[in-house]
Amino acid sequence: MSAVSNRTRSAPMPGWLKNWLMIAPLLLLLVGFLVYPVGKLLSLSFVDAEGFSLAAYKQLFASDLYLRVLWITLKISLITTLLSVALAYPVAYLISTASPRMKGRLIFLVLLSFWTSFLVRAFAWVVILGRNGVVNQFLLSIGVIDRPANLIYSLGAVLVGMVHAMLPLAVMTMLAVMENIDRNLPRAASTLGARPGAAFWTIYFPLSMPGVAAAAIMVFVTAIGFFIVPALLGSRFETMITQLIIDQVQQTLNWGLAGAISVLLLVVVLIVFILYDRVFGFATLTGESPAGTTNRDTAARRAGAKILTMVGDASDGLIGLFPGSGKSTDAGKTPWPLTVFVWTILVLISVPAFLMVPISFSQAGLNWPPSGFTTEWYAQMWNTPVWTQALWRSLTVALGTGILSMLIGVPAAFLLARANIRGKAALLAFVLSPIVAPRIIIAVGLFYVFAELNLVGTSLGLIIGHTVVCVPYVVMTMVAVLRNYDTRLDLAAQSLGASPAKSLYYVTFPILAAGMFSAFLFAFATSFDELTIALFSSGGLSATLPKQFWDEVTLQVSPVIAAVSTCLLVFISVLIFTADRMRQRSLAR
Amino acid sequence: MSSSSLTVQKLSKRYGDFVALAETDLVVAEGEFLTLLGPSGSGKTTLLSLVAGLARPDGGAVLIGSDDVTYSAPHLRDIGVVFQNYALFPHMTILENIAFPLKMRKIEAGEARRRAQEALEMIRLPHIAQRYPKELSGGQQQRVALARCMVYRPSIILMDEPLGALDKKLREHMQLEIKRIHRELGATIIYVTHDQEEAMTMSDRICLMNSGRIEQLGTPGDLYFRPETLFVADFLGESNLLPAKVEAVEGGEISVAIGAKGIKGRALADGRLAPGAAVHIMIRPQNLSIAPAGEVDGAKLQATVTDVMVTGSLTKVYMKAAEEELPDLVAAFPTRASGETFRMGDRVALAWHGTDAVAIPESARN
């Protein structure tokens, strides 16, 4: 009776120890390579050669330069957020109401842009808005202008690039909430006598608000730490605060001032988050409905309801101006202006990156329109060792990051999704903090710590750094996957004689395989596209692909970049396509 | 109460190649309680959606009273719909939910509150006005959904499996509740369910649907005792269906020869049958008298007991007929206090009255 002896031999591990073992690697990683480096960087702002000093802050506030840059940063981020959310809302709405097949295609389009490197997309705008770019050539050819206009290196160009970069994030964040809104509710409203405008504004819109809020904060926090777009598309009047930190570290090696600017940036982000938590609660960020936080009857709520009722009446009045509309059963269908608008947005967010394809084969270089056919740029890319080395380095680092993130993140996700432990919300907030903390602060802090540990320029250093920022995505994805998993299947397997380990191997993992694979891909792709950490920690000689891309783009704009962009685009498309297939196969089961 | 009749003329709907509803005619009288009954995919929810205006028909017409509303938007139809999952607005209090249809009709806020509070009293939940839907139990949510639908006195109320998510006891309680409200308001109600017991106990008439068509329309008694097709006989309650041939027709009764051996019997039939026609004889389990073999006079069938089930008030005996080609049989009788019953393997004899057997023509669809 081996089963019996087995049972007596292995004394059950105490629950707290098991829980601790599941989360410990993640906590150690975050303490060692997030809390310590960031803390170190911040503390550097309070010391100079002699010890404690506020010299860095004196320098920070000595002129209005830094506050002005902070103001510009906030202004650009805020406008970007407003535009992104406003444009993404109809897109997410249309996707959430589309038929399953159409939905799959639309999401694919959004995901493709979402995963296409920020660098590629920003570079595409350089080509589009440049002196000999697409827009200028078009305007010249139709005779609107007789000389190329200065479109690039302006606030407008920065905003276009920023909104373009953030739209997919906003769509995906809102979609997560809209997907969970019961489609019957607006229909119920219409059977109760609500006209289409009233049904939308008083029922659907308030229910989608958590999604709008989540999208707004995600976009705002990402935008505030952004430097690719303002560096490539902006003039010195659009310098953002992250660029100042990079300059302090890379050019003047003024760690104290870099730390002080980081403190400034961090304080702003913290204020934004505290406000968000007060109003909406963090739970909405992970897609959980804020249980227990019942919205009591407040004056603000009533005022909101009143305004929405008025907006609803107004839009119904507008609809009523068009004879016949809104009175037939077709009223439930998507109105065609909305469909046209959404497709325009979708085309606009996909097209820039695809422009790289014809340009990469053009003999005219980066000039528009492309002419002739050549593979010269690809040959140049292939024959330049820095590019091939960068490619290998990126693949190695991304693979290492994917594996390490899974090893650390999956057990933690199991714990967070299933165990009932105290302080779970705080733990979740801590685990997700690498996403919301400005990436630049993590990157600079890591650079400092890696320098102490001699990890600068090593693959190991990059893998550790990337794992810090990728692991939260793995945890989030896996928690969502596990929430949909019926744990009774494990109990069934165990009641049928499987040990916990065997039921994990034969039942749990096979069912979760697709979800785990997409979590891995998420980590892989994030690492593959990561620039900020690589910018510092990859050292001068062992650049990753994004770092190499960045160095090239900031020094000279060459058609080889278009060839590299095309390769990245194809690579990402294949990745998403594979992930999508995996997901569909798991759904079909 | 402004209740209205409903007329459906040649209404049809397809989704691609799938015929969700074949051309259908139906008239529901003012104040009637009509149930759409049928298995899933039979078209009952499609018919309901077309009447509610939540889907657009491919052809035909829907009239409420004498108004043609075939292509009108839902909010212009003056109907009420109780959804399967209740569809209460999660961001509004119960009172706001119930007042919503009044607000949409531009009824002054104070008046709307007063009427919503009245509706809450009608469903006997006056104390929950300020709560939110997720704070209520399933049964309470169900009653709020009813109140929200009744508060503006729509001329027709449509209910889509409103009790599907409730447990058996609560469901029975709610059935009585809905009947009470129906009586008090005199509303015209169209009720969708796949639960035949629910349909039998609640309806004035049942419209039994199958593969996008009306299979039979009539009172619960009509459908139960005079099924027109095998499908109806099979769907409503248990029944024994014996293949037979008509030998003679005498008014409302016929004599038949059952099975290959031609066992003689009598059955009720409508006038359409002619001698020689193939029919099925339907006998309900409780009309089949069962006795140990050789103890009954006029026994018609011999069988062997394969299973015995005591379901509480009734004892059911499952049997295999001695004649190979006949289907398995079931008989039911009130459970005896002594607990005395049959055992597996017992040989039994079966008999029935000619007035308890109903002939169903073979030619009918199915």
Boltz contact constraints between the chains, C-beta under 6 A:
constraints:
  - contact:
      token1: [A, 184]
      token2: [B, 83]
      max_distance: 6.0
  - contact:
      token1: [A, 184]
      token2: [B, 87]
      max_distance: 6.0
  - contact:
      token1: [A, 185]
      token2: [B, 87]
      max_distance: 6.0
  - contact:
      token1: [A, 187]
      token2: [B, 54]
      max_distance: 6.0
  - contact:
      token1: [A, 188]
      token2: [B, 83]
      max_distance: 6.0
  - contact:
      token1: [A, 188]
      token2: [B, 87]
      max_distance: 6.0
  - contact:
      token1: [A, 190]
      token2: [B, 74]
      max_distance: 6.0
  - contact:
      token1: [A, 190]
      token2: [B, 75]
      max_distance: 6.0
  - contact:
      token1: [A, 191]
      token2: [B, 52]
      max_distance: 6.0
  - contact:
      token1: [A, 191]
      token2: [B, 74]
      max_distance: 6.0
  - contact:
      token1: [A, 191]
      token2: [B, 81]
      max_distance: 6.0
  - contact:
      token1: [A, 192]
      token2: [B, 100]
      max_distance: 6.0
  - contact:
      token1: [A, 192]
      token2: [B, 101]
      max_distance: 6.0
  - contact:
      token1: [A, 193]
      token2: [B, 75]
      max_distance: 6.0
  - contact:
      token1: [A, 193]
      token2: [B, 101]
      max_distance: 6.0
  - contact:
      token1: [A, 193]
      token2: [B, 104]
      max_distance: 6.0
  - contact:
      token1: [A, 193]
      token2: [B, 105]
      max_distance: 6.0
  - contact:
      token1: [A, 194]
      token2: [B, 75]
      max_distance: 6.0
  - contact:
      token1: [A, 194]
      token2: [B, 104]
      max_distance: 6.0
  - contact:
      token1: [A, 195]
      token2: [B, 75]
      max_distance: 6.0
  - contact:
      token1: [A, 203]
      token2: [B, 89]
      max_distance: 6.0
  - contact:
      token1: [A, 206]
      token2: [B, 91]
      max_distance: 6.0
  - contact:
      token1: [A, 207]
      token2: [B, 91]
      max_distance: 6.0
  - contact:
      token1: [A, 294]
      token2: [B, 132]
      max_distance: 6.0
  - contact:
      token1: [A, 327]
      token2: [B, 73]
      max_distance: 6.0
  - contact:
      token1: [A, 328]
      token2: [B, 71]
      max_distance: 6.0
  - contact:
      token1: [A, 328]
      token2: [B, 73]
      max_distance: 6.0
  - contact:
      token1: [A, 329]
      token2: [B, 53]
      max_distance: 6.0
  - contact:
      token1: [A, 329]
      token2: [B, 56]
      max_distance: 6.0
  - contact:
      token1: [A, 329]
      token2: [B, 71]
      max_distance: 6.0
  - contact:
      token1: [A, 329]
      token2: [B, 73]
      max_distance: 6.0
  - contact:
      token1: [A, 331]
      token2: [B, 73]
      max_distance: 6.0
